[in-house]
Amino acid sequence: MTSALAILTGLTRLPLPVRRRLLRLLWRVALPFRGKVGFGLEPALQRHLRIGAGPARRLALDHDYQDLLLVMEWQASILRSRRQLERDARHVRIMDPGLAERIAGNGDVVILAAMHMGVFSIGITALVYTYFRGRRLLVLRAREDLEENNAAMDRLREIAGEFRILNTRREEDFLDAMRFIRKGGVVISLIDLPESYGSPADTILFGEPAVIAMGLDAMARMLKAVVLPMTVRSLSSRDEVVFGRPFEVSRTSPEDRRLLARSIGRQIEQFVTLAPAQWHMWTRIPEFFPQHYAVGSGARPPLPAANAPGAVEDEGAHARGGPSHVAV
């Protein structure tokens, strides 16, 4: 275990507001003594958020902190007892509890379409614990994960009636999983994934043509599910779960799929706008814009992917089971 990870792990013993404030203090103290900080995100932030060099640098620095925060809380979700996690959940605020109650109360299949934002693991767990406890739960994964990621996701078993993880690249398991979840279950998926995760769909992100992975439409139609877009905004003393507009999918024609992809693109942008530094997919932004970042196209070289060798100068979530490994 590295010294940085050992410190983060040690902080997980503390109550949520205390450990977060202490992490911020330690991060600020260490900042002048570290090398390159911020993952080199400034050019991408300037381009896609249309901001100047100064604001882009501040966002890149804050993203560095958010990365460490995610690692710490990911470790907390593994190491803390159920009682301690329940205490942590008291620091999660559902911003529209009425909407969550209505969707949970109708008994239909629900797809929680989350973002890689904030400490999304805590937000998802608190939402399931509060409104969907005891229901069948299916977590969609697009690749094999590190042992610690699987251990963190496994904690959902403690609040689900029945629990399964589906690797979406194993087609032979798909229909069985759909039968498992069909009667009033809850599916956890993520909507902000690049095309490499399959089912690519053209959309617009930050005012430019982009490509996202979108298998959501076919699944929602098959399950007759309500899709609830959601994200998490993490503060020093709490997390806020913010919802987008829920929707259902009745048709999957090419035109319907195009319109849905555009709608999801707008939703991703709206969520990112809430707390730009907390979007954990910035280090993978070239994957959403393959034409712009294509090598040899005359565009500037791509930023290093989060799971590529040498991508991260400083230790953070991207290097040890963070966003690049927990993508669903």
N, C-alpha and C positions, 0 to 999 in steps of 0.2 A: 504494500500500500504506500503510495507517495505521501509526502508530508502534507501537501495541499488537501488530498482526499482524506487524510487522517484528521485534519482540522475540521473539515466539513462534516465528517462522520461524528466527531465529538460534539459538534454543535447540535446535532439532532436530538440529544438528550434534553435540550431546553424547550420550554413552551414556545409556540410558534412566534408570537411577537418578539420575544426576547432573542431567539436565535437569529431572526431576520435583522433586527437592529444591530446585533453584534457582528453579523456577517458584513453588513454595509460598512461598519466602522473598520473592521479588519481589512476589507477591500480597499478603502480609501487610504489607510495607512500604508499598505503594501504597494499602491499604485506607482509611486515615484521610483521604486526599486525594481520594477519589472521591465521587461523588454517591450517588444511590440504588443500593444493591447488593442483589442477591438476587431480582430479577425480581418483587418484590411477592408472593412465594409464601406468606408466613406464614399468611394466612387459610385457604388450601387445605390446607396442611400440618396446621394445627390441626384442621380439620374431618375430613380423611380419615385421619390418623394418630392422632387423639384425643390430642393432646399440648398442653401449655400454650404460652403466648406465648414464653417464654424458649427452650425447646427448638426451637420452630418457627423462631425467628430464627436460631439457630445452624445449623440445617439449611439454611435459605435462603442463609446466607452460604457454607456449605460447597458448596452447589449452584453458587454463582457461581464458586468455584474449579474445581469439576469441569467446568464449561462451558469454561473456559479450557484446562484440561488436555486436553479432547477436541479442541479446535481445534489445540493444539500437536501432539498425536499424529496427528491427521488430516493435518497438514502433513508430519509425519515420514514417514508412509506414502507420501507422494508424492515427497519429496525425497531420502530416504535410499537408498543403493544396496542391491542385493539382499543383499550380504554384511553390510551394517550391519543390515538388517532381520532377517537370520538371527540376528545377535547379540542383537537386541532380543527375538527369540522365546525365547531362553534364559531370559528373565525371566518367562515365562508358565508358570504351574503348572496342570496339568490335575488337578483335585481327585479324579477317579475315572478314572484311566487304564484300569483293567480294563474298565469299561463302554464307553469309547471304542474299545478294541481289539476287543471282542466285536461291536459294531455295525459297525465298519469291516470286520471279518473275514468277515462273512456274505455280502458282495458284493451285497446288496440296495440299492435306491434309499434314500437317507437324506435326510430334510428336517431341516436344522439350524434349529430354530425359536428364534431369538435374541431378546434384549431390547435396548432402547435403554438399556443400563446400562454404566457404567464406560467404558473405552476398548474398546468392543465390536469395533471394526475389528481391533485387534491380536489379541484373543482368538480371533475367528473365523479369521483368517489363520493363526495358530499351530496351531489345531486342524486345519484343512485340511492345512497343511504336514506335520504330524506323522503324521496317520492316513489322509488321503485324497489324498495327493499323486499326481498323474498321472491321476486320475479326471475324468470330465466334470463340469463345474461350471456350474450355472445360478443366477444371482442374480435374484431377483424385485424389480422396482421398480414403484411405483404412480404415478409421475409423472416428468416430465423433470427432470433434476437439473442443478445448476451444473457447470461444466466441471471445477472442482477435485474435486468429488465423484466424477465419472466417472473422473478420472485416478487417484484413490486406489483405486477399485474395480478399475480396470484392472490393478493390480499383481497381482491374483489370477491373471492369465493366466500369470504366471511359474511357478506351481506346479500349474496344472491341465493335464490332458491336452488338453482342449478347453474353451472358455469362452464363455458367452453371457450377456447381460443381457436379461431379458424385461420389457418394460413391460406390466404386467398389464391396462392399460386398452386395449390393442390386441388385441382378440379374435382378429383374423385371424392373429396370431402364436402363439397359445396352443397349438394342437394340434401345430404344428411343434416347439415347444419341448418338449412332452411326449414326442414321438417321440425328440428329441435326448437326453433325460435318462433314458429308460426303462430302459436297460440298465446298472444299477449306478452311476448318476450321483449327484451330491450337489446338493441344492437349498438355497440360503440364503434364508431368509425371516425376517420379524420378527413376533412374536405380539402385541405391545403397541401396536396401532394403533386409533384411534377409528373410528367407523362411516363417516366420510366417505371412507374408503379402499375401501368396497364390501363386499358380502356381510355386512350387519350382523347381529349375533346378540346377544340379551339375555344378560346374565350378572350376577354380583354382584362388585363391586370395593369393597374397604374397607367392607364391610357394607351397601352401598347398591346398588339396581338401576342397572346401567350397560349401555352398548352398545359392543361391540367389532367390528372388522372381522374376519371369519373365512371366508376362502376355503380354509383349510387342509384341511378335512375332505374336500371333493370331490377336491382334488389328491392327497391321501394315498391315498384309495381308488383313484383312477384309476391311480396309479403303484405301488400295493401297497407303499408306502414305510413305513419306520420313521421316526417323528417323534421327534426328540431335542430337548426343550426345554433351553435353555442360557442362561446369563447370564455376565457378566464383572464381577468386583469388582476395582477398581484401587487399588493401594497405592502408597506412595512408591517402592518398589524392585521391584515386580513386579505382574503381573496374575494373577488366579485365575479359571479357567473352572469354573463350577459347573453341574452338570446337574440337570434335573428327571427325572421318571419317563418313560422312553420309552413310546410307544404306537403302535398301528396303528389304522386306521379301516376297518371292514368294512361298516358300514351308515351311511347318511346320511338316515335318516328325520327328521322334525321333532323327535321325542323324543330320538333319538340326538344330533342337532345341539345340542339344548338342554343335554343332559348334558355334551357335550364343551365347550360354551361356558362352563358353570359350572366345569368342571375347569380350563380355561385361565385363567379369572378367579382361581381359587385359586392357580394356579401363578404368575401375575403378582404377586399379593400376597406369596407366599412369597419370590420373588426380590427384590422391592422391600424387604422386611424386612431382607435381608442388608446393605444399604447404601442407606438411603432417599435420601440426598443425591445419589446417583449415578444415579438414574433420570432420564433426560433428557426424559421426557414430562410432567413436572410443569407446565411452562408451557402444556401443551395439555390439562390435566386437564378443563376444562369440556366438551371435545368428547366425553368418555366419559360424561358425565352431562347429556344434552341437556335433560331435564325440569327438573332442579334449577337449572341455570344459564340456562334460557330467559329471554330478555328479556321483561319484562311478566308474568312468572309470580309475582312477589312475592318471588322469591329475590334474593340479592345479585347485582350485575352480574358477568358472566364476566370471568375474567382474560384479558388479551390473548393471542391465539394467537401461537405462536412465529414465524410467518411473516407476521404482520400489521404494517402500518406503525406505527412508534412503540411496538412491543411491548417493546423492550429498551432500557433506559437506558444500559447499559454494553456495550461491544463484547464479543461472545462467540460461542460456536458457533451460537446461534440466529440471529445476524445474518449469519454468513458460512459457510454450508454445514454447520451442525451438525445436531442431531437433526431440526429441522423440514424439512431438505432431504434427509436420508439415509434417511428412512423408506422401508421396502421394501414 
